[in-house]
Amino acid sequence: MSIGVAVPEEPQRGRAPSIRDVARLAGVSHQTVSRVLNHHPSIRPETKQRVLDVMGELQYKPNRAARALVTSRSRTLGILSASSTQYGPASSIAAIESAARTAGYWVSTANIESADAASIADALAHLTAQGIEGLVVIAPQVRVFDTLARLEMDVPYVSLQSTGRDEDHALSVDQIAGARMATRHLIELGHRSIYHLAGPQDWIEAEARMRGFLEEMSAQDVATTAPILGDWTAEFGYYAGRELLTVRDFTAIFASNDQMALGLMHAVRDAGLDIPRDVSIIGFDDIPEAAHFWPPLTTVRQDFAELGRRCVALLLGDIGEASTEATGTITPELVVRRSTGAPAF
């Protein structure tokens, strides 16, 4: 008669592994596996690691619906976004998703096409139906916040734009400071004839960057002309540049984003002029391609990763699972490359 050792059964082929499969192979109860999934502090490190190793071997995916029923928690954050195709909003969403995953949360995003009350209410209803535990509002237009102010939100929320109202819930990059950095850089190089190619008038960031430009020009006692309102696209930058070059009463241009700066650079090169000898150009955002423009673009970098981390930490603090970080602004960084230089007098 032989004595054998019982070997835990593998899950049946064709069936997704369950929490009980994980428990059986790890040699623990399914309650222990559940505690590991919910980051319970009572689990010993070696037990947690054994369970995680088995999850990896089985490629186990937790059932969100089942966990929500057991814990009465969805562990889901919602994002209400307008204009998510633009670089800033898209980068903010990616940063929030990354920070949320690190904290053990899922993210659900609802994009709104317009700022009317019906569209925003529908988007919020879509998110709340998923039992979101916190909300991030990425709405670059003031009118979206005007509409939201008339709706009741019963979950903790953070806005990623500073509108000057409800600042207890606002977290943003200091757009005014970034614009002042860009403008000051041009002035310190010796430029006195500087144009500003602004973004759309109804965008909060565009308004803040234009304000920063005007404030720095005034503080440095440099005369200015009215900013030119653009639409964020390289195409607009190109045609604006062609029009400006028919007069050519400037030596530098501060573009409110890198795409419009790219269009301006195209127009300057088409005119047979050199950057930065004939025209210095500076952008805003530091998109991944900015370092590969010709010449490489001087710009203002926004730390989207830090913005996402703080945003999630703030929401989880409101929810009660992490210490609340202070709201306010994150200071951007001036990145000097080869598209700016002293004017050729």
ZANUBA-131066 format. One record per residue (C-alpha): residue in one letter; y, x, z. Coordinates in pm, whole numbers, padded with zeros to 5 digits, m for minus. Layout:
N
[site A, [Y, X, Z]]
...
//
This chain:
345
[site M, [00000, 00000, 00000]]
[site S, [00337, 00142, m00098]]
[site I, [00663, 00087, 00075]]
[site G, [00968, 00057, m00148]]
[site V, [01341, 00042, m00095]]
[site A, [01512, m00275, m00210]]
[site V, [01762, m00209, m00488]]
[site P, [02050, m00453, m00529]]
[site E, [02017, m00658, m00845]]
[site E, [02258, m00600, m01129]]
[site P, [02451, m00905, m01252]]
[site Q, [02284, m01089, m01539]]
[site R, [02383, m00978, m01885]]
[site G, [02631, m01201, m02060]]
[site R, [02780, m01323, m01733]]
[site A, [03105, m01191, m01591]]
[site P, [03048, m01017, m01256]]
[site S, [03146, m01222, m00953]]
[site I, [03276, m01132, m00611]]
[site R, [02921, m01178, m00477]]
[site D, [02789, m00927, m00732]]
[site V, [03043, m00676, m00605]]
[site A, [02951, m00749, m00243]]
[site R, [02578, m00715, m00309]]
[site L, [02608, m00379, m00491]]
[site A, [02856, m00242, m00237]]
[site G, [02638, m00351, 00055]]
[site V, [02910, m00561, 00217]]
[site S, [02988, m00931, 00262]]
[site H, [03190, m01120, 00004]]
[site Q, [03452, m01174, 00278]]
[site T, [03494, m00796, 00294]]
[site V, [03546, m00780, m00082]]
[site S, [03806, m01055, m00050]]
[site R, [03986, m00857, 00221]]
[site V, [03992, m00551, m00007]]
[site L, [04141, m00762, m00288]]
[site N, [04410, m00891, m00053]]
[site H, [04489, m00546, 00093]]
[site H, [04385, m00645, 00445]]
[site P, [04469, m00364, 00691]]
[site S, [04146, m00401, 00890]]
[site I, [03924, m00255, 00615]]
[site R, [03806, 00100, 00675]]
[site P, [03911, 00345, 00399]]
[site E, [03552, 00442, 00313]]
[site T, [03450, 00076, 00283]]
[site K, [03751, m00003, 00067]]
[site Q, [03674, 00289, m00163]]
[site R, [03308, 00187, m00197]]
[site V, [03411, m00165, m00295]]
[site L, [03670, m00035, m00542]]
[site D, [03413, 00198, m00697]]
[site V, [03173, m00092, m00753]]
[site M, [03454, m00302, m00902]]
[site G, [03521, m00021, m01146]]
[site E, [03154, 00014, m01239]]
[site L, [03118, m00360, m01298]]
[site Q, [03464, m00393, m01459]]
[site Y, [03517, m00680, m01218]]
[site K, [03829, m00893, m01276]]
[site P, [03943, m01110, m00981]]
[site N, [03970, m01481, m01050]]
[site R, [04337, m01563, m00996]]
[site A, [04284, m01936, m00958]]
[site A, [04010, m01893, m00699]]
[site R, [04212, m01642, m00498]]
[site A, [04512, m01874, m00501]]
[site L, [04300, m02159, m00363]]
[site V, [04157, m01942, m00084]]
[site T, [04479, m01769, 00017]]
[site S, [04736, m02034, m00082]]
[site R, [04908, m01744, m00256]]
[site S, [04945, m01692, m00630]]
[site R, [05065, m01329, m00599]]
[site T, [05272, m01402, m00908]]
[site L, [05638, m01327, m00975]]
[site G, [05831, m01512, m01242]]
[site I, [06088, m01373, m01486]]
[site L, [06341, m01603, m01649]]
[site S, [06475, m01412, m01946]]
[site A, [06728, m01464, m02223]]
[site S, [06761, m01222, m02517]]
[site S, [06445, m01034, m02418]]
[site T, [06432, m00868, m02761]]
[site Q, [06731, m00648, m02674]]
[site Y, [06660, m00302, m02532]]
[site G, [06813, m00361, m02186]]
[site P, [06636, m00689, m02102]]
[site A, [06307, m00570, m02258]]
[site S, [06317, m00246, m02056]]
[site S, [06396, m00439, m01738]]
[site I, [06096, m00668, m01792]]
[site A, [05864, m00370, m01852]]
[site A, [05991, m00199, m01535]]
[site I, [05943, m00512, m01324]]
[site E, [05590, m00562, m01457]]
[site S, [05501, m00202, m01370]]
[site A, [05644, m00226, m01018]]
[site A, [05476, m00563, m00962]]
[site R, [05135, m00428, m01065]]
[site T, [05175, m00141, m00820]]
[site A, [05244, m00395, m00546]]
[site G, [04941, m00606, m00642]]
[site Y, [05131, m00886, m00816]]
[site W, [05111, m01049, m01156]]
[site V, [05417, m01135, m01361]]
[site S, [05479, m01442, m01575]]
[site T, [05777, m01442, m01813]]
[site A, [05953, m01746, m01956]]
[site N, [06201, m01679, m02237]]
[site I, [06483, m01923, m02300]]
[site E, [06636, m01960, m02645]]
[site S, [06958, m02127, m02529]]
[site A, [07159, m02167, m02211]]
[site D, [07154, m02547, m02202]]
[site A, [07033, m02712, m01883]]
[site A, [06724, m02865, m02045]]
[site S, [06591, m02530, m02175]]
[site I, [06645, m02356, m01841]]
[site A, [06493, m02645, m01645]]
[site D, [06185, m02643, m01871]]
[site A, [06144, m02266, m01827]]
[site L, [06175, m02293, m01449]]
[site A, [05925, m02579, m01443]]
[site H, [05680, m02365, m01643]]
[site L, [05711, m02084, m01388]]
[site T, [05700, m02296, m01073]]
[site A, [05387, m02473, m01203]]
[site Q, [05217, m02133, m01170]]
[site G, [05312, m02115, m00802]]
[site I, [05543, m01815, m00841]]
[site E, [05641, m01653, m00512]]
[site G, [05964, m01500, m00639]]
[site L, [06191, m01516, m00943]]
[site V, [06386, m01255, m01140]]
[site V, [06669, m01380, m01361]]
[site I, [06752, m01157, m01658]]
[site A, [07027, m01352, m01828]]
[site P, [07300, m01148, m01995]]
[site Q, [07531, m01443, m02058]]
[site V, [07755, m01589, m01787]]
[site R, [07685, m01943, m01909]]
[site V, [07317, m01907, m01809]]
[site F, [07421, m01844, m01448]]
[site D, [07661, m02138, m01463]]
[site T, [07367, m02358, m01558]]
[site L, [07137, m02207, m01294]]
[site A, [07399, m02268, m01026]]
[site R, [07360, m02641, m01087]]
[site L, [06982, m02627, m01047]]
[site E, [06803, m02595, m00715]]
[site M, [06566, m02297, m00682]]
[site D, [06329, m02312, m00386]]
[site V, [06184, m01960, m00421]]
[site P, [06343, m01620, m00344]]
[site Y, [06523, m01487, m00650]]
[site V, [06711, m01182, m00776]]
[site S, [06948, m01159, m01071]]
[site L, [06971, m00835, m01269]]
[site Q, [07332, m00888, m01366]]
[site S, [07633, m00883, m01140]]
[site T, [07853, m01184, m01209]]
[site G, [08078, m01146, m00906]]
[site R, [07920, m01451, m00743]]
[site D, [07619, m01483, m00519]]
[site E, [07606, m01104, m00483]]
[site D, [07345, m01130, m00205]]
[site H, [07093, m01196, m00483]]
[site A, [07230, m00949, m00740]]
[site L, [07087, m00611, m00832]]
[site S, [07218, m00420, m01131]]
[site V, [07313, m00092, m01292]]
[site D, [07685, m00020, m01247]]
[site Q, [07798, m00083, m01604]]
[site I, [08165, m00024, m01524]]
[site A, [08091, 00318, m01372]]
[site G, [07878, 00409, m01674]]
[site A, [08153, 00315, m01918]]
[site R, [08407, 00512, m01718]]
[site M, [08177, 00817, m01729]]
[site A, [08151, 00790, m02107]]
[site T, [08525, 00747, m02154]]
[site R, [08611, 01025, m01909]]
[site H, [08376, 01261, m02093]]
[site L, [08568, 01206, m02419]]
[site I, [08906, 01246, m02251]]
[site E, [08799, 01567, m02076]]
[site L, [08694, 01706, m02414]]
[site G, [09056, 01658, m02527]]
[site H, [09037, 01328, m02714]]
[site R, [09338, 01098, m02691]]
[site S, [09270, 00864, m02985]]
[site I, [08958, 00679, m02876]]
[site Y, [08820, 00347, m02999]]
[site H, [08574, 00127, m02816]]
[site L, [08312, m00069, m03008]]
[site A, [08220, m00340, m02756]]
[site G, [07924, m00576, m02738]]
[site P, [07931, m00956, m02775]]
[site Q, [08208, m01121, m02573]]
[site D, [07974, m01354, m02379]]
[site W, [07747, m01073, m02253]]
[site I, [07800, m00964, m01892]]
[site E, [07717, m00599, m01968]]
[site A, [07949, m00591, m02269]]
[site E, [08236, m00726, m02063]]
[site A, [08170, m00473, m01783]]
[site R, [08152, m00176, m02023]]
[site M, [08472, m00283, m02195]]
[site R, [08640, m00315, m01856]]
[site G, [08521, 00032, m01757]]
[site F, [08660, 00179, m02080]]
[site L, [09000, 00018, m02030]]
[site E, [09014, 00114, m01662]]
[site E, [08941, 00481, m01733]]
[site M, [09188, 00498, m02022]]
[site S, [09454, 00351, m01795]]
[site A, [09366, 00582, m01504]]
[site Q, [09397, 00884, m01734]]
[site D, [09722, 00749, m01883]]
[site V, [09578, 00744, m02236]]
[site A, [09707, 00481, m02479]]
[site T, [09444, 00247, m02621]]
[site T, [09397, m00020, m02884]]
[site A, [09208, m00346, m02842]]
[site P, [08829, m00300, m02833]]
[site I, [08634, m00417, m03137]]
[site L, [08377, m00687, m03056]]
[site G, [08034, m00613, m03205]]
[site D, [07688, m00767, m03192]]
[site W, [07471, m00476, m03063]]
[site T, [07323, m00398, m03406]]
[site A, [07326, m00072, m03601]]
[site E, [07431, m00270, m03908]]
[site F, [07749, m00388, m03737]]
[site G, [07818, m00032, m03622]]
[site Y, [07786, 00091, m03978]]
[site Y, [08027, m00163, m04130]]
[site A, [08272, m00129, m03840]]
[site G, [08265, 00247, m03891]]
[site R, [08336, 00212, m04264]]
[site E, [08637, m00010, m04190]]
[site L, [08773, 00222, m03921]]
[site L, [08739, 00526, m04145]]
[site T, [08974, 00372, m04403]]
[site V, [09250, 00430, m04147]]
[site R, [09097, 00718, m03950]]
[site D, [09350, 00715, m03666]]
[site F, [09096, 00823, m03404]]
[site T, [08891, 01127, m03308]]
[site A, [08625, 00960, m03092]]
[site I, [08441, 00629, m03052]]
[site F, [08262, 00494, m02746]]
[site A, [07997, 00245, m02863]]
[site S, [07872, m00009, m02609]]
[site N, [07509, 00059, m02702]]
[site D, [07306, 00322, m02885]]
[site Q, [07217, 00103, m03183]]
[site M, [07582, 00047, m03276]]
[site A, [07640, 00420, m03222]]
[site L, [07364, 00489, m03475]]
[site G, [07539, 00270, m03732]]
[site L, [07868, 00449, m03666]]
[site M, [07701, 00787, m03719]]
[site H, [07562, 00663, m04050]]
[site A, [07910, 00556, m04164]]
[site V, [08068, 00887, m04061]]
[site R, [07804, 01088, m04247]]
[site D, [07838, 00864, m04555]]
[site A, [08209, 00947, m04555]]
[site G, [08125, 01317, m04575]]
[site L, [08252, 01387, m04226]]
[site D, [08092, 01592, m03950]]
[site I, [07983, 01480, m03605]]
[site P, [08130, 01591, m03367]]
[site R, [08381, 01815, m03548]]
[site D, [08559, 01524, m03721]]
[site V, [08447, 01233, m03499]]
[site S, [08278, 01235, m03159]]
[site I, [08048, 00942, m03085]]
[site I, [07898, 00836, m02752]]
[site G, [07662, 00545, m02686]]
[site F, [07511, 00360, m02391]]
[site D, [07148, 00297, m02277]]
[site D, [06972, 00620, m02384]]
[site I, [06708, 00448, m02594]]
[site P, [06402, 00670, m02659]]
[site E, [06523, 00750, m03012]]
[site A, [06872, 00863, m02900]]
[site A, [06759, 01223, m02846]]
[site H, [06636, 01229, m03209]]
[site F, [06946, 01097, m03386]]
[site W, [07126, 01359, m03594]]
[site P, [07304, 01500, m03414]]
[site P, [07131, 01397, m03087]]
[site L, [07338, 01125, m02924]]
[site T, [07547, 01168, m02610]]
[site T, [07494, 00849, m02410]]
[site V, [07470, 00684, m02068]]
[site R, [07121, 00648, m01923]]
[site Q, [07018, 00347, m01716]]
[site D, [06730, 00395, m01472]]
[site F, [06524, 00089, m01554]]
[site A, [06222, 00212, m01356]]
[site E, [06431, 00229, m01039]]
[site L, [06583, m00110, m01117]]
[site G, [06236, m00265, m01147]]
[site R, [06112, m00097, m00829]]
[site R, [06409, m00216, m00624]]
[site C, [06389, m00563, m00773]]
[site V, [06025, m00610, m00672]]
[site A, [06083, m00452, m00330]]
[site L, [06371, m00691, m00268]]
[site L, [06165, m00994, m00368]]
[site L, [05868, m00891, m00158]]
[site G, [06101, m00834, 00133]]
[site D, [06226, m01191, 00099]]
[site I, [05865, m01306, 00079]]
[site G, [05788, m01111, 00393]]
[site E, [05551, m00837, 00277]]
[site A, [05788, m00543, 00251]]
[site S, [06113, m00423, 00397]]
[site T, [06411, m00562, 00211]]
[site E, [06610, m00303, 00023]]
[site A, [06985, m00337, m00006]]
[site T, [07120, m00526, m00303]]
[site G, [07400, m00375, m00504]]
[site T, [07425, m00138, m00797]]
[site I, [07242, 00166, m00931]]
[site T, [07464, 00442, m01067]]
[site P, [07380, 00541, m01427]]
[site E, [07377, 00897, m01561]]
[site L, [07579, 01062, m01838]]
[site V, [07349, 01246, m02083]]
[site V, [07548, 01498, m02286]]
[site R, [07401, 01595, m02623]]
[site R, [07550, 01717, m02951]]
[site S, [07732, 01409, m03085]]
[site T, [08044, 01480, m02874]]
[site G, [08273, 01780, m02875]]
[site A, [08635, 01886, m02867]]
[site P, [08855, 01734, m03140]]
[site A, [08950, 01954, m03436]]
[site F, [09329, 01946, m03428]]
//
